[in-house]
């Protein structure tokens, strides 16, 4: 890589996470029209050479979600969605469902929807798509699915009810459990119509994020440490 080159990491519908070399991208913004920024939807083309980083050849702006930068909280949550997508789907290959969930989340943030609700919906969708969707059918010991309050055991991705022995977990009301079930079983087009009441969202916010970080194997930086 030359001094004027840049490496870009993008999340694509056709290839998932892809790192590309942008030649002379530091030297001139005109090289790629100044569109190699976060919160842009792009149509890109690249060339591949064996044992070398693929080279970005062409870029066309499809849509801008630049409204996100008007609010710092939206910026933080948008960056979190990007970071989560790259880390949950590191393997090459088509990722149409993950891309759709990410696109829907970024677009919702640009439209001014509450960041916490947008992120919770997107987290649940991406976990399910990645095969990490937790087992929310009921208590792992007795099988009941109607307890007033459950415990969510992060390392196992399962529920336990208060009456059954087991390791401690984060408390989740039945309403929060039912909401998470709905989020992870719905398509991105339906997710946008699911409304999250603030008490439910408060319960889910930290629990889902801890589970995402457990699945990835490390904390994510975009929203800061808790």
N, C-alpha and C positions, 0 to 999 in steps of 0.2 A: 504494500500500500504506500503510495506516495504521500508527500506532505499535504497536498491539496485534495486528497481523496477522503471520503467519509464512508463509514459503514452504517447501514441502516437496517434496523430490524422491523419487519412489518408482519401483520397477521393477515393472511389471505384466505379467500374462499377455496381456492384450488390447491394450495400447498400448505395451509396452516402457517406456522411460524417459519419465516424465511429471512435470512440475513443476506444482504446484497451490498456490493461495493459500488459506490457512486463516484466515478472518476471525475476529478477536478471540481467536486461539489463544494469544497471549501473556497475555491478560487473565485467562483462566479455563481451567483444565484440564478443567472439566466440559463445556466446549464440545464436545470430541470424546472425552470419557470417559477422557482420559489415555492413550490407546492409540497415539498418533502417536509411536512410538519405534522404534528399530532392533530387529531380531530379532523383530518381530511379523508374522504373516501376517494381512492385513486384507482385508475385502470393502468396497470404497469406491465412492462415487458422486460425480460432479462435474458441474457445468454449464459449458458453453462459450459464450463471447461473442466475436464476431469482433474481432480485434486486441486482445484482452485475455487476461490469464492466466486459465486455467480455475479455477473456484472449487470448493473441496472442500465438499460438501454433507452427506455422511453417511459414517460409518465404523462397521464392526462387526468386533470381534476374532474371528478364526477359530482361530488357534493362537498360542501363545507359545513362544519359544525363549529365554526369559530366563535359562535355566541357563548360557548362554554367558558372562554377566558374572561368573560365579564364578571364572573363570580368565583372567588377562590375555592369555595366549598365544592362547586361543580368541577373545577380543575382537579382537585384532589381525588374525587370519586371517579372522574373519567380516567385519570392515570391509573387508578386502582383496577378498573375494568381491563385496561390494556395490559397491565402487568399480570393480572390473573389469567388472561387468555394465553399469553405467551408461556406461562409456567404450567398451566393445566394441560396444554396441548403442544408439547415440545416435539412430538414425532412428526416427520414429514408425511404429506398425503392430504387429500381433500378433507376439509372441515366445514361443510356447508351449514350444519346446524349450529356449531359453535360460532361461526362467522355471523349467522343471522342473529343470534342472541347478543353478540357484541355490538353489531350494527344497531339493533333495536335499543340497547342501553345507551349508547353514545348519542343517538338521535333524541331519545327521551330527555337526556340531560341538557342537550342544546335547546330543547323546547321549553325548558324551565320546570320540568317535573321534579318533585322532591328527591334529592340525591339518595337519601337512605332507602326509600322504597324502590327506586330504580336499581340500586346495587343489589338489594335482597332478591329481587326478581331475577336479575342476571346471574347472580351467584348460584341460585337453585337450578336454573336452566343449564348452566355450564357444568355444574357438578353431575347432573343427570346425564348430560351428553358425553362427558368424559368417563362415565361408568363408575363414578364415585358417589352416586346418589345414595344417601343413607337409607337404612331400613326403618321406615316410620310406620309400619303396619301395626305395631303394638309392643307391649312389654316383651323383652327377649326371654324372660323367665316363664311368666304365666300366660302370655299371649293377649292379655286384655288390651283393648284399644279405646277404652272409655274412662280411664282414670282422670280425675280432675286435674292432676299435675303429674307430669312425667319427669324423669331425669334423662338428659341426653348424654351418652357416654362417648366423648369425642374420639378416643383411639379406636373404638369399635364401630362407630357410626350407627349405634342402635339406641333404643329406648329401654328404660326400666321404670316400673311404677314404684311408688313409695313403699308398698307393702312387701316387695321382694328384695332379698339381699343382693348385694353387688357393690361394685366400686362406686364412688360418688360421681355425680355428673351435674351438668348445668340444668337448673329447673326450667321446664317448658310447660305452660298450660296446655290443656286440650285444644283450645282455640289456636294457639301458636303451632301445635303439631299439625292440626288439620290444614292450616294455611300453608305450611311448608309442603305438605303432601300435594296440595293443589298447585303450588308453584313448580314443583319438580316434575309434575305429570302433564303440564300444559305446554302448548307450542308457543313460540315467541309472540305470535300474533294475538293469542289469547292472554298471555301474561300481562300485556298492557292494560287489560280491562279488570285485572284483579286489584282491588283497593285494599291497602294495608292500614288498619287502624293503628294509631300511634302506640297504644299499649302492646299490641301484638308485635309491631315493628321493633320496639325496644327490646322485647324478649329475643327476637330472632337475630337482631343485628350482630351482637357479639358472638352468639353461639355458632351461627353459620360461618362467620369469618374465622373463628378458631378452627372449625372443621376444614375450611378451605386451606388454611395454612398447614394443618396436619397432613392433608392429602398431598400438598406440594412438598412438604418436608422442611419448610423454613418460613419465617415471617416475611410478609410482603411490606415494602417500604412506603408505598404511596400515601397511606393514611396515617403513617406514624405509628410508633409503639404505644401500647396501652399501658 
